[in-house]
Structures are given as structure tokens and as C-alpha cells.
Amino acid sequence: MLSDQTINDFYLKLKKIVSSSPYLAYRHYNEKYSYAELYARMLKVNAILSRYQNAQILLYANKSVSSYATIFSIFLSNNVWVPLSPDLPFSRNVTILKKIDPIIIFHDVTLPDDLRNYLKEKNIIMVSLEEIVQESSNNKVEFNNLPSNKQDIAYIMFTSGSTGEPKGVPMTHENYINFALNIFKVLSFKQGEDVFSDFHDFAFDISIFSLFACVFSEGAFSPIIEKKDRILPLGHIIDNGVTVWSSVPSVINRIKRFRPNTKHTTPIRIMFLCGEPLALDLLYYCFENMNLPQVYNFYGLTETGVENFYHECFPEDIAKFAKFGVAPIGKPLPENFIQITKDKELWLSGCQLTPGYLKGVSTEKFEIQNNVRWYKTGDIVEEYEGLYYCKGRVDTQVKLSGHRVELMDIEACIVRQQSIERAICFVDNKQRIPMLIAAIKSRHQIVINELRISLAKELPDYMIPQHFKVMDDFPLNANGKIDRKKIAELY
């Protein structure tokens, strides 16, 4: 467990680094900013934030240097960071907004009219980061009230729930800082030399790794911004000198798919993979084709402070763990405690466990035993020779591009479209890359393209099925229930 003093020392160190580091803080091709320039922007943001304490502050932004400045300003001003993704549909962002009580929204992109109107109606202050940067340099306020209470909320992120709506996950300073400190016990960074990729959206909690590992090692952020770099990031990695890469394995698998036989020379030293199973053929590609010196497989959940397990991978793992087909999630990180139930479900406890979902929803996911509070992950985990393996889900929840998704959420959304009676979703794992499939039953003829357009208004891209199979009827099992397994077999 962490003390309040540990929390305060963490932020004192963070402030010292961003205010005095002589190194580069941000590089994106020809766009470069020093830590001094980053800190100058932070002080301008703090001119607004300093009047608040423990307030929920929204950030609706891409990965500009100003957005990084805003995030660190929120933390150092003892407020609560809530990322809101510009890539999500308006309806989903509004669902999130209805679950929180934000005071301000900072943005570095144009706010859509429907979102702007909603924010105005709710009296949420809208602040353009571009306007802040252009303001007089005298409009700056130092950080004089750093967080020192480990139980205060540091940030809130959202994950899909069984109701089909995002669930708010508040994380305290203790929750996430334990993970941030653990990273430096596992990974060896080069002070002032490393360049960190920042591939995923701020609203995906892998961003916590990039944010704090980068700054505490006085590294430089090199975010993926252009669409071409998101599709194939090799050029970005090489041109920007990325030495520390973090993403879900699917991103690296995309490189493998485009360049299956190429031998790559990249500056990457540390490969941090998480969010979904790491297939051994992809691990082989990392070592054989990308010639990576260090590859790590991490496992964790939004509710349990980003990452809870880790495994340092080696080339010999490919043969050693062949019967599993995936790399192990390894061993728990310090201050993460586990138990495996008789049904092989993983339960987690420790100082990284969230206080609970916003609005008190889904309390059944938590259980107290002998005065110890546990989170039921829903993941099937087994131990083999001292290492742990994730074997799938105990329910219909799956991981798509690193995001945890309830298939029933997608089904409910599909049924709301056009005149569809029923939808059953499943993941086709027969392909090299798992694909999300929807079997649908409709009263009328369905135009698939129109269905996709309708779904895009409510769901993020990763929750929209790649293929739809129209069926006259769904098979039933002996109990008269829809036979999901049979539907998948018929595809």
C-alpha cells in the first residue's frame, strides 16, 4: 500500500522534471518541443485550473503538445482528468457526459455543433487550447497545491458495461501510481534518450503507461496522429526514432500482415504489448523479423489500475509455450494480489483496485471476503510452471482491438436498427486475425451498408461487425435456447 507522502513525492518529482528537464518532450516529424516549452503551456492551463480542486476536467483533444500539457496540469493542480474521445459518436460521448459532473472542457479540435450545444446547455465551460497558447505570457500560475491524499480521484475512464452503456471507472492516485512505480521496477529506460510511441486514444488506459513512463525517464512523446501512420506505423517509428513502443498486439500484427517476410531495422528497444492475447507467431515475428531486444506481455484491466501482470518474453518462449498458442501473462506485479476460483475465474485485489463504478452500478463485480475487497475479472486464468495464462472469458465479453466489449451490447444496438428481430454476435477465430461476426434475423430485406452507417452513429469502429450473416432462423439447443455455438459453426 502507498502512503500519502509517497503520492506527494510522486507529484513533486513530476513537477521537478517537467519544469527543469533540458531534454526534448515532444517530437512529431519536424514538430518539436522541449520540456521548458511544455511547462510554459502547463502554467497557462493552470491559470484556469488553479481556482478548482478535485473538479472533473474534460479533455476533448488529439495528441498535440498542448493536450499533454493539459493532462499534466490537471494532475498537478489536484483535479480529475476525464478524457473524451473526438473519434467516438456524439451519442456515446453524451452517454458518458450524463454520468459525470464536469466543470470545464479543454479542446484542441473544433467542437461539433451538437456537442457544443449540449455543453452550453449544461453550463460546462469550453476552453480552446489554441487560444490559451496565444494568450499573454504573463497569464501563468505555478502549481502550489499538489495532490497528497492517496484516496482522491485522479482520473475517470469509461468501459462498456453489460447494459450497453459505458461504465465510469474512477481511479485514485494510489490506484494508478502503484502501477506507474511498478513500471520502473520492470523496464529499463535510458534517461533523457527514449522516444515513446503513443498509439492509442487517451481514453484507453494504456495511455497511463506512456504518460508517466515517458516523463519520469525524461523521454519524448512521439504520438501517432496521421491515418497512414495508424494503418502502418513503421515509417513513423523510424522517422521519429521511437525506442519504446506500446500497443495492443493487433497493431504489430498489421505490420506483419503488410510485411510478412520483411526483415525490419527499427530503433525500438522495448516493446510493451497488452490488451489482448499475444499469439506466439506474432512473438516470433517480433524477434525474427523486427529483431526486438525486449518484448513484454502485460495484462490488466481499467478497473484494476492499468496492468496487473507482466511477462518478459524470450525467443525460446515460442517452443516452450507452443501448446498454449499464446504468451503467458506471467506473474503479478507488486501489490497486486490474486485468487483463482473453482471456475478458474481470476479475482484481483490490492491498492490498484478502483473504489467502484460511478453511480454505484455493477456492484456484483466486487466481493468482500475476510475483509479483503476483490474484483471479479471475468477472465479464465490457469497457472503453468509458475506462470499464468489467460484462457478467455467466462461470459460473452470479448476483447476487440484491446477494448473489452460485451457481445450482447452490440446485439442490442443492432436490433435497434431497421427492422431486425434478433442478432447474435461472435468472434471468428478461424482466421489469422479474429473477426467480429453478426448473425441477424430480420422481418425485411436488409441493406448491409445502410446498417453499418446506422451502427456507426452509436458504436465505435471496433464494435461494428466486419461481416453480417442473414439467417432465416436461429438454431436452438436441447433447452430451447438459441444455440450460439451452432450459429458460429454454421458461419
Secondary structure, DSSP 8 states (H G I E B T S, - for coil): ---HHHHHHHHHHHHHHHHH--SEEEEETTEEEEHHHHHHHHHHHHHHHTT-SS-EEEEE--S-HHHHHHHHHHHHTT-EEEE--TTS-HHHHHHHHTT--EEEEEESS---HHHHHHHHHTT-EEEEHHHHHHS-TT------S----TTSEEEEEEEE-TTSSEEEEEEEHHHHHHHHHHHHHH----TTT-EEEE-S-TTSTTHHHHHHHHHHTT-EEEE--SHHHHH-THHHHHHHT--EEEE-HHHHHHHHHHSTT--------EEEE-SS--BHHHHHHHHHTS--SEEEEEE--GGGTS--EEEEE-TTHHHHTTTTSB---BEE-TTEEEEE-TT-EEEEEETTS-S--GGG--GGGEEEETTEEEEEEEEEEEEETTEEEEEEESSSEEEETTEEEEHHHHHHHHHTSTTEEEEEEEEE-SSSS-EEEEEEEESS---HHHHHHHHHTTS-GGGS-SEEEE-SS--B-TTSSB-HHHHHHH-
